[in-house]
Every structure is written in C-alpha cells, then in structure tokens.
Amino acid sequence: MRKLRIGMIGIGVGGAEILPAMDTMESIELVAGADVVQTTLDRFKGRYPEAKTYLSAQDLCDDPNVEAVWISSPNRFHAPHAIMAANAGKHVVVEKPMATSLGEAASMVEAAERNRVHLLAGHTRAFIRPIRGMRKIIASGKYGELRALNIWSFSDWMLRPRTPDELDVNQGGGIPYRQGPHQIDTVRLLGGGMLRSVRAQTGQWMKERSIPGYYAAFMEFESGLPATIVHNGYGYFSGAELVPWGEDKQVYTAGQRAAIRAALRAGTRDETGEKQQIRIGGSREKEYFTGVSQAAWVPEDMGFAIASLDRADLRQSKYGIYIHGDEGKRDVEIDRGNETGVVQRRAELEELYDAVVHGKPLWHDGRWGMATLEVCLAMMQSARERREIMLAHQTPMHPDYDADLPTPGA
Ligand SMILES: NC(=O)c1ccc[n+]([C@@H]2O[C@H](COP(=O)([O-])OP(=O)(O)OC[C@H]3O[C@@H](n4cnc5c(N)ncnc54)[C@H](O)[C@@H]3O)[C@@H](O)[C@H]2O)c1
C-alpha cells in the first residue's frame, strides 16, 4: 500500500489525541515531529524511534521525506505554520480553529492554491460517523425536510490545565475559538453549509480564567433553517450525566472539578505540571481522554446534537443514532466495533490520503474551514456589538461528500 509520509508540528494534547489514530492506519507513516520542548521531542522519539525530531517547524517543513504535515501547534501559529508548510510543498491538515482571523485564513488558502497542495481544515467533531450518518439520513429525504438544528454542550473545558496562550483570547484562547468550531462545523455540515447570519452572546464569569467560558448563538441558514449552539465550559453540570451510561465517563468527576476550582482560587494549582502529564508520555496521557474516546458515546465536548425533520428527530445514541419517528424510537448502531473511538479520529487523514493518492476531492478544504472560522469570529463580534452579523464567506458542502457511506437504518 502506498503510504503517506506525515510530520506533526506541535506534539501537545491535541497531537496526542491523533497519534493513536495514525498508529492504526497502514496508509500513514509518521516520519517526523516538531516541538519547541525537548522533553516532548524525547518522548516522541521514544515512541517513534524511526521518526526524525525537530525543534523548529521550518526544519520539519524542509525535510524532503515529509509529504504532509498535521498542525496541532497553538492557535496563533496555525496560519504561519500552514503557510510555511505549503510554501515547502507539503499538504496540510490544520487543527481547529483554522486561524485567529479571516485575513490569516485567506492567506492560508492562497498559499495552498499557489503551491498546489491540499489544505484540510480538520479535527472537528463533524467528522465522526454518527454526525455523518445523520447527514445521510437527512439527505435521504425519508423523514421530510430538515427543520431545525440544536447543539448544546456542558463541559469542564475551563477546568482543564491550560498554558498562558490558551488563557488569552487574543491568541485564540477561550471557548468560542476552541470549542465553537466543533459545533459550527457540525451545524454547517448537517444544514448544507450556507449560513446567512449569526447573533450570539459570550459569557465570562470565573475570575481565575480571563477568557470566555460560555457562548450561546442563534444562526440562520440562507434557506431560513434555524440552528442554535451553546457551550458552557465551567463544569458545574456535565452533559455526560444526561445519558444513563455517562456518569463515570467524564474527564473529571464532580469532586475533582470542585478540587480544581478550589486550587485555582487559592492559586496553588500546578497547571504546567498537570498539562505535561496529559501530553505524550505523561503519567495521565492514556487515561485522560478515556471518557471522551470510549466506544460508548457520551455528550463530551461537542454535546448533544439534535436534528429535527418533518417526521423525526435524530440524535446520537450509545453506538450510533436514535431516530425518534412516528413508529417510536429506533437505535441504529454504527460503531460498536470501534473499541476506543480512535477509528473515528482517522477521518481527516483518510480524506487527505484519498485526495493526495487517489485524486479525490478534498471536501473540507481551506475555504470550508474559512467559512467555519467566519462564524466563530462573527459570534464574538455579535457579542461585542450586540447585533446580528451577516456572513459573506460561506461555502456549501458538496453533495457527493460521503457518497459511498451507507445511510444508517435504510
Ligand atoms: N480537535 C480536538 O479535539 C483538539 C483537542 C485538543 C487540542 N486541539 C488543538 O490543538 C492545538 C494545541 O492545543 P493543545 O491543547 O494540544 O495545547 P498544547 O500546549 O498541549 O500543545 C501545543 C504544542 O505545540 C508546541 N509548540 C508551541 N509552539 C510551537 C512552535 N512554534 N513550533 C512547534 N511546536 C510548538 C508546544 O510545546 C506543545 O507541545 C490547538 O489548536 C487546539 O485547538 C484540538
């Protein structure tokens, strides 16, 4: 099998989340890693002895053996690293948010097009199978027209260990930048992509964390289809509790969350040490994401997504999708065989591989990512200016996306 040779820039928590997915893919060869922390590079080398390590992103991009890069560096570096990689002739997958401004996103798109490389805006929950299955059910027309989309999340995102840049909204910190893309991308995928406007408010009410930990947004598609998204990351109530099997599948228990809050208030929390524990080779690396990568779905960071059609409501079930229709509730399984949820995290790499090796279209290209970023930025603008923001950079999802995926329950 033709292998695609990948290098990772920024081997942090987000990077650690994708490495197990790469490990399971015969089509991917991880050939290099770049990070500014030597300990991280040493641990990466320990796990991948064949891979080259670099203290600079530029050196990794200059490595002729690297064909594509996975960029999971801090948000403020997404644009410079993506442009650097494209200029070196590498294909790019960039973590969410794609960038921190529309100007940066436009430059990334331009760099990819000029260098004739693929730029994939990736790693949002819109790529997971149940969401893609919901899109297929909607498109089948079996339950009539799509009438409403609602996605609500209650997470403990604000209590997890954070670096200084993550606590600075000007560097892409906070719930709107970091969590908005998951829900926006999903709304756009299910609703076809073409949003018209957004009205939102953000919230910030924990003085130890000077970034927004909340947003609520109302969006309307060109067609008139309404959508709401909400994320509360303060971790008092956890959405995982909303499913009977979710109580013990959270990043932190309620007791741990209370202890973290107390330590933050007292100024005694070792945030740097805790963050390092969940990065590659850290003592909690494996266990940390247990709750969010279980085979059994729980409303983790993205929360509950409910699509309402003329004759059904669709939402995620433990292993697939509940279809609440006229005949009652059906549970259509999709992924029980997926032991760790890891398989679902391969989607971006599969899409990139198919584009590079088989010449297939890249569905989540730079323009798609820029459209999601536009909504994310518009939410924050709407909150500041207290008005509806009209959108100008939206792109549709191609109707052929997932053409080979069977429609669940058909
Ligand atoms: N999609 C997801 O589910 C998900 C989950 C977690 C994080 N992320 C994304 O990953 C990115 C990083 O967040 P994180 O939580 O992993 O933070 P992190 O601090 O753990 O990771 C960032 C890594 O980049 C390294 N780095 C910093 N500057 C660099 C540079 N100039 N060149 C190379 N490496 C550099 C850091 O040393 C660190 O190892 C963010 O964009 C975030 O949105 C995505």
The ligand as an SDF file (V2000), in Angstrom:
LIG
                    3D

 44 48  0  0  0  0  0  0  0  0999 V2000
   -9.6530   18.6930   17.7880 N   0  0  0  0  0  0  0  0  0  0  0  0
   -9.5000   18.4000   19.0560 C   0  0  0  0  0  0  0  0  0  0  0  0
  -10.2470   17.6040   19.5870 O   0  0  0  0  0  0  0  0  0  0  0  0
   -8.3870   19.0580   19.8450 C   0  0  0  0  0  0  0  0  0  0  0  0
   -8.1100   18.6840   21.1500 C   0  0  0  0  0  0  0  0  0  0  0  0
   -7.0920   19.3560   21.8350 C   0  0  0  0  0  0  0  0  0  0  0  0
   -6.3820   20.3760   21.2090 C   0  0  0  0  0  0  0  0  0  0  0  0
   -6.6790   20.7080   19.9230 N   0  0  0  0  0  0  0  0  0  0  0  0
   -5.9450   21.7810   19.2290 C   0  0  0  0  0  0  0  0  0  0  0  0
   -4.5580   21.5500   19.3110 O   0  0  0  0  0  0  0  0  0  0  0  0
   -3.8680   22.7880   19.3640 C   0  0  0  0  0  0  0  0  0  0  0  0
   -2.9410   22.8060   20.5510 C   0  0  0  0  0  0  0  0  0  0  0  0
   -3.6710   22.6750   21.7560 O   0  0  0  0  0  0  0  0  0  0  0  0
   -3.1940   21.6800   22.8990 P   0  0  0  0  0  0  0  0  0  0  0  0
   -4.2780   21.5470   23.9020 O   0  0  0  0  0  0  0  0  0  0  0  0
   -2.6460   20.4500   22.2900 O   0  0  0  0  0  0  0  0  0  0  0  0
   -2.0310   22.5440   23.5740 O   0  0  0  0  0  0  0  0  0  0  0  0
   -0.5730   22.0640   23.9500 P   0  0  0  0  0  0  0  0  0  0  0  0
    0.0820   23.2350   24.5910 O   0  0  0  0  0  0  0  0  0  0  0  0
   -0.6290   20.7880   24.7280 O   0  0  0  0  0  0  0  0  0  0  0  0
    0.0910   21.7310   22.5520 O   0  0  0  0  0  0  0  0  0  0  0  0
    0.7670   22.6430   21.7600 C   0  0  0  0  0  0  0  0  0  0  0  0
    2.1330   22.0470   21.4490 C   0  0  0  0  0  0  0  0  0  0  0  0
    2.7750   22.8750   20.4910 O   0  0  0  0  0  0  0  0  0  0  0  0
    4.1120   23.0940   20.9100 C   0  0  0  0  0  0  0  0  0  0  0  0
    4.5600   24.3460   20.3280 N   0  0  0  0  0  0  0  0  0  0  0  0
    4.4510   25.6100   20.7850 C   0  0  0  0  0  0  0  0  0  0  0  0
    4.9950   26.4850   19.9520 N   0  0  0  0  0  0  0  0  0  0  0  0
    5.4850   25.7660   18.9070 C   0  0  0  0  0  0  0  0  0  0  0  0
    6.1950   26.1050   17.7310 C   0  0  0  0  0  0  0  0  0  0  0  0
    6.4620   27.3750   17.4330 N   0  0  0  0  0  0  0  0  0  0  0  0
    6.5670   25.1070   16.9020 N   0  0  0  0  0  0  0  0  0  0  0  0
    6.2880   23.8210   17.1910 C   0  0  0  0  0  0  0  0  0  0  0  0
    5.6160   23.4320   18.3010 N   0  0  0  0  0  0  0  0  0  0  0  0
    5.2180   24.4020   19.1430 C   0  0  0  0  0  0  0  0  0  0  0  0
    4.0360   23.1130   22.4210 C   0  0  0  0  0  0  0  0  0  0  0  0
    5.2840   22.8680   23.0230 O   0  0  0  0  0  0  0  0  0  0  0  0
    3.0330   21.9910   22.6760 C   0  0  0  0  0  0  0  0  0  0  0  0
    3.6420   20.7350   22.7560 O   0  0  0  0  0  0  0  0  0  0  0  0
   -4.9400   23.8730   19.4290 C   0  0  0  0  0  0  0  0  0  0  0  0
   -5.1170   24.4110   18.1620 O   0  0  0  0  0  0  0  0  0  0  0  0
   -6.1910   23.1370   19.8460 C   0  0  0  0  0  0  0  0  0  0  0  0
   -7.3760   23.7380   19.3590 O   0  0  0  0  0  0  0  0  0  0  0  0
   -7.6500   20.0540   19.2460 C   0  0  0  0  0  0  0  0  0  0  0  0
  1  2  1  0
  2  3  2  0
  2  4  1  0
  4  5  1  0
  4 44  2  0
  5  6  2  0
  6  7  1  0
  7  8  2  0
  8  9  1  0
  8 44  1  0
  9 10  1  0
  9 42  1  0
 10 11  1  0
 11 12  1  0
 11 40  1  0
 12 13  1  0
 13 14  1  0
 14 15  2  0
 14 16  1  0
 14 17  1  0
 17 18  1  0
 18 19  2  0
 18 20  1  0
 18 21  1  0
 21 22  1  0
 22 23  1  0
 23 24  1  0
 23 38  1  0
 24 25  1  0
 25 26  1  0
 25 36  1  0
 26 27  1  0
 26 35  1  0
 27 28  2  0
 28 29  1  0
 29 30  1  0
 29 35  2  0
 30 31  1  0
 30 32  2  0
 32 33  1  0
 33 34  2  0
 34 35  1  0
 36 37  1  0
 36 38  1  0
 38 39  1  0
 40 41  1  0
 40 42  1  0
 42 43  1  0
M  CHG  2   8   1  16  -1
M  END
$$$$
